[in-house]
Amino acid sequence: MKKISSPHFNERKTPVDMLVLHSTAHNAAGAVQSLLNNEVSAHYVIDLDGEVYSLVDEDKRAWHAGVASWRNINTDLNSRSVGIEVCNLSLGQTPYGEKQISRLVRLCRKLIRSYHIRPEMIVAHSDIAPTRKPDPGIAFPWQYLAQKGIGLWYKPQNAQKIKEASVPELLKTIGYNTDTPETTIASAYAFRRRFLPEEVEIIEDVKQLVDNVYPQNCTRLLQGEKFINTLKAVAYAYLNASKKP
């Protein structure tokens, strides 16, 4: 692990109980420079070759989440989270490297043990900021990570265990922000990015992707049999996880 100290941090106000996973459309050198130029930061950056860079000490508050919300927590997610940037030149629309994911698994497992982070509190940047951020993207291997004990995945047959509920209620059960119709639509698209990536449009130009995070005012995003059934199955997984001590 290589150390590159960022000046963009301050003191935490709450203990760590959350892990936020990002992607950046640079190699590590470009990512570090971009973070410095924009006066933001992350605790770690994982380069294209799997090399890990430490930018901010874990006991400090890095500036990576921005305006965000998860599981009814809508203020200062930076104070309670560790942020990891994983380099991917397409911003997560093409597969990540095996060495990257191997290092990510090792780092996440260490953090989960150190801070007793619950699986429902391991999130994508797009999960917590669905109107603003598309990362770590449709190619991020969430199912594989869940198999390694990092985050949650679902069993399709568990959809039938959830009683009828509205899309906003189910999204909120998982943790997404559904305060307004627009955030609900954006959250439905963020949900697809993580659990139904085949239903998300690939935008090859990264700048265009960043400028068009989700199809706005598109109520069809709240419909579809496969979407509803997957949403129910995922909601069951999160409800079940939240009941465990």
C-alpha positions as CSV (number, residue, x, y, z in Angstrom):
1,M,0.0,0.0,0.0
2,K,1.3,3.4,-0.9
3,K,0.6,6.6,1.1
4,I,-0.2,9.9,-0.6
5,S,-1.5,12.4,2.0
6,S,-4.5,14.5,1.0
7,P,-5.1,17.8,2.9
8,H,-8.9,17.5,2.3
9,F,-10.2,16.0,5.5
10,N,-11.4,16.9,8.9
11,E,-12.5,15.3,12.2
12,R,-15.3,12.7,12.3
13,K,-18.4,13.5,14.2
14,T,-19.8,9.9,14.5
15,P,-18.2,6.4,14.5
16,V,-17.7,4.5,11.3
17,D,-20.6,2.2,10.4
18,M,-20.7,2.5,6.6
19,L,-18.6,1.7,3.5
20,V,-19.1,3.7,0.3
21,L,-17.7,2.3,-2.9
22,H,-16.9,4.6,-5.8
23,S,-15.3,4.5,-9.2
24,T,-13.2,7.1,-11.0
25,A,-12.5,7.3,-14.7
26,H,-8.8,7.8,-14.2
27,N,-5.8,5.7,-13.3
28,A,-4.6,6.3,-9.7
29,A,-2.3,9.2,-10.6
30,G,-5.1,10.9,-12.4
31,A,-7.6,10.1,-9.7
32,V,-5.4,11.6,-7.0
33,Q,-4.8,14.7,-9.0
34,S,-8.5,15.1,-9.7
35,L,-9.4,14.7,-6.1
36,L,-6.8,17.3,-5.0
37,N,-7.9,19.7,-7.7
38,N,-11.6,19.5,-6.7
39,E,-10.9,19.6,-3.0
40,V,-12.5,16.3,-2.3
41,S,-10.9,13.0,-1.1
42,A,-11.4,9.3,-0.4
43,H,-9.6,7.1,2.2
44,Y,-8.4,4.7,-0.5
45,V,-7.8,4.5,-4.3
46,I,-7.3,1.2,-6.0
47,D,-5.4,1.5,-9.3
48,L,-6.0,-0.3,-12.5
49,D,-3.3,-2.8,-11.6
50,G,-4.6,-3.4,-8.1
51,E,-2.2,-1.2,-6.2
52,V,-3.8,0.5,-3.2
53,Y,-3.2,4.1,-2.3
54,S,-4.1,5.6,1.1
55,L,-5.0,9.2,1.0
56,V,-6.8,9.9,4.3
57,D,-6.4,8.1,7.6
58,E,-9.4,6.0,8.5
59,D,-9.9,7.9,11.7
60,K,-10.4,11.1,9.8
61,R,-13.5,12.3,7.8
62,A,-12.7,12.2,4.0
63,W,-14.9,14.2,1.6
64,H,-16.3,11.6,-0.8
65,A,-20.0,11.1,-0.3
66,G,-21.3,14.7,-0.8
67,V,-25.0,15.4,-0.4
68,A,-26.3,11.9,0.2
69,S,-28.9,9.8,2.0
70,W,-29.2,6.1,3.1
71,R,-31.7,4.3,5.4
72,N,-33.2,7.6,6.7
73,I,-29.7,9.1,7.4
74,N,-29.6,12.2,5.3
75,T,-26.8,14.3,6.9
76,D,-23.1,13.9,7.0
77,L,-22.6,10.5,5.6
78,N,-18.9,11.4,5.3
79,S,-18.5,11.3,9.1
80,R,-19.7,7.7,9.4
81,S,-18.2,6.1,6.3
82,V,-15.0,5.0,4.7
83,G,-14.7,5.8,1.0
84,I,-12.9,3.7,-1.6
85,E,-12.4,4.8,-5.2
86,V,-11.8,2.0,-7.7
87,C,-10.2,3.1,-11.0
88,N,-12.2,2.2,-14.1
89,L,-11.7,4.3,-17.3
90,S,-15.3,3.8,-18.4
91,L,-16.6,4.7,-14.9
92,G,-17.8,1.2,-14.2
93,Q,-19.4,0.4,-17.5
94,T,-16.8,-2.2,-18.5
95,P,-15.4,-4.9,-16.2
96,Y,-13.0,-4.2,-13.4
97,G,-9.7,-6.1,-13.3
98,E,-9.3,-9.3,-11.3
99,K,-6.4,-7.8,-9.3
100,Q,-8.4,-4.8,-8.4
101,I,-11.3,-6.8,-7.1
102,S,-9.0,-9.1,-5.2
103,R,-7.5,-6.2,-3.4
104,L,-10.9,-4.6,-2.9
105,V,-12.2,-7.8,-1.2
106,R,-9.2,-7.9,1.1
107,L,-9.5,-4.2,2.0
108,C,-13.3,-4.4,2.5
109,R,-13.0,-7.5,4.7
110,K,-10.5,-5.7,6.9
111,L,-12.7,-2.7,7.2
112,I,-15.8,-4.7,8.0
113,R,-14.0,-6.5,10.8
114,S,-12.4,-3.3,12.2
115,Y,-15.7,-1.3,12.3
116,H,-18.3,-4.1,12.5
117,I,-20.0,-2.7,9.3
118,R,-23.3,-4.3,8.6
119,P,-24.0,-5.7,5.1
120,E,-26.9,-3.3,4.5
121,M,-24.5,-0.4,5.1
122,I,-22.2,-1.3,2.3
123,V,-23.3,0.9,-0.6
124,A,-22.5,2.4,-4.0
125,H,-22.1,6.1,-4.5
126,S,-25.1,5.9,-6.8
127,D,-27.2,4.3,-4.0
128,I,-26.7,7.2,-1.7
129,A,-26.7,10.0,-4.3
130,P,-28.9,8.6,-7.1
131,T,-29.7,12.0,-8.7
132,R,-26.0,12.9,-9.0
133,K,-23.8,9.9,-9.3
134,P,-23.6,6.8,-11.6
135,D,-20.6,5.0,-10.0
136,P,-19.3,2.4,-9.4
137,G,-21.4,1.4,-12.4
138,I,-23.2,-1.5,-14.0
139,A,-20.0,-3.6,-14.3
140,F,-19.2,-3.5,-10.6
141,P,-19.4,-7.1,-9.3
142,W,-21.9,-6.7,-6.4
143,Q,-23.0,-10.4,-6.5
144,Y,-19.4,-11.6,-6.3
145,L,-18.7,-9.3,-3.4
146,A,-21.8,-10.5,-1.6
147,Q,-20.5,-14.1,-2.0
148,K,-17.3,-12.9,-0.3
149,G,-19.3,-11.4,2.6
150,I,-19.3,-7.8,1.4
151,G,-22.8,-6.3,1.0
152,L,-26.0,-8.1,0.1
153,W,-27.4,-10.0,-2.8
154,Y,-30.8,-11.7,-3.3
155,K,-32.6,-14.9,-4.0
156,P,-35.3,-14.4,-6.7
157,Q,-37.7,-16.9,-5.0
158,N,-37.9,-14.6,-1.9
159,A,-39.9,-12.1,-3.8
160,Q,-43.0,-14.0,-2.9
161,K,-42.3,-13.5,0.8
162,I,-42.9,-9.8,0.5
163,K,-46.5,-8.6,0.7
164,E,-47.8,-6.2,-1.9
165,A,-46.1,-2.8,-1.4
166,S,-45.5,0.3,-3.5
167,V,-42.3,0.8,-5.3
168,P,-41.4,3.8,-3.1
169,E,-42.0,1.7,0.0
170,L,-39.8,-1.1,-1.2
171,L,-37.0,1.2,-2.3
172,K,-37.2,2.9,1.1
173,T,-37.1,-0.5,2.9
174,I,-33.7,-1.1,1.2
175,G,-32.4,2.3,2.0
176,Y,-33.0,4.5,-1.0
177,N,-34.3,8.1,-0.8
178,T,-37.9,8.3,-2.0
179,D,-38.7,11.8,-0.6
180,T,-39.9,13.1,-3.9
181,P,-41.2,11.6,-7.2
182,E,-37.9,12.6,-8.9
183,T,-35.7,11.0,-6.2
184,T,-37.8,7.9,-6.4
185,I,-37.3,7.6,-10.1
186,A,-33.5,8.2,-9.7
187,S,-33.4,5.7,-6.9
188,A,-35.2,3.1,-9.1
189,Y,-32.5,3.6,-11.7
190,A,-29.7,3.4,-9.1
191,F,-31.3,0.1,-7.9
192,R,-31.1,-1.2,-11.5
193,R,-27.5,-0.2,-11.7
194,R,-26.7,-2.5,-8.7
195,F,-29.2,-5.3,-9.1
196,L,-30.4,-5.2,-12.7
197,P,-27.6,-3.8,-14.7
198,E,-29.0,-5.2,-18.0
199,E,-31.8,-2.7,-17.7
200,V,-29.4,0.3,-17.6
201,E,-28.3,2.1,-20.8
202,I,-24.6,2.1,-21.6
203,I,-23.3,5.6,-22.3
204,E,-19.8,5.3,-23.7
205,D,-18.8,8.9,-23.3
206,V,-18.0,9.4,-19.6
207,K,-18.8,13.1,-19.5
208,Q,-22.2,12.4,-21.1
209,L,-22.8,9.6,-18.5
210,V,-22.0,12.0,-15.6
211,D,-24.3,14.6,-17.1
212,N,-27.1,12.1,-17.6
213,V,-27.1,10.0,-14.5
214,Y,-30.7,8.8,-14.9
215,P,-33.7,9.3,-17.3
216,Q,-35.5,12.2,-15.7
217,N,-39.3,12.3,-15.4
218,C,-39.5,8.7,-16.7
219,T,-42.2,6.9,-14.7
220,R,-41.7,3.7,-16.6
221,L,-38.7,3.2,-14.4
222,L,-41.2,2.3,-11.6
223,Q,-42.7,-0.5,-13.7
224,G,-41.9,-3.9,-15.1
225,E,-42.5,-7.4,-13.8
226,K,-38.8,-8.3,-13.5
227,F,-38.0,-5.0,-11.8
228,I,-40.8,-5.4,-9.3
229,N,-40.0,-9.0,-8.5
230,T,-36.3,-8.2,-8.1
231,L,-37.1,-5.2,-5.9
232,K,-39.2,-7.4,-3.6
233,A,-36.5,-10.1,-3.4
234,V,-33.8,-7.4,-2.6
235,A,-36.1,-5.8,0.0
236,Y,-36.6,-9.2,1.7
237,A,-32.8,-9.6,1.8
238,Y,-32.4,-6.2,3.5
239,L,-35.2,-6.7,5.9
240,N,-33.8,-10.1,6.9
241,A,-30.3,-8.7,7.4
242,S,-31.5,-5.8,9.5
243,K,-33.2,-8.2,11.9
244,K,-29.9,-10.0,12.7
245,P,-27.9,-8.7,15.7
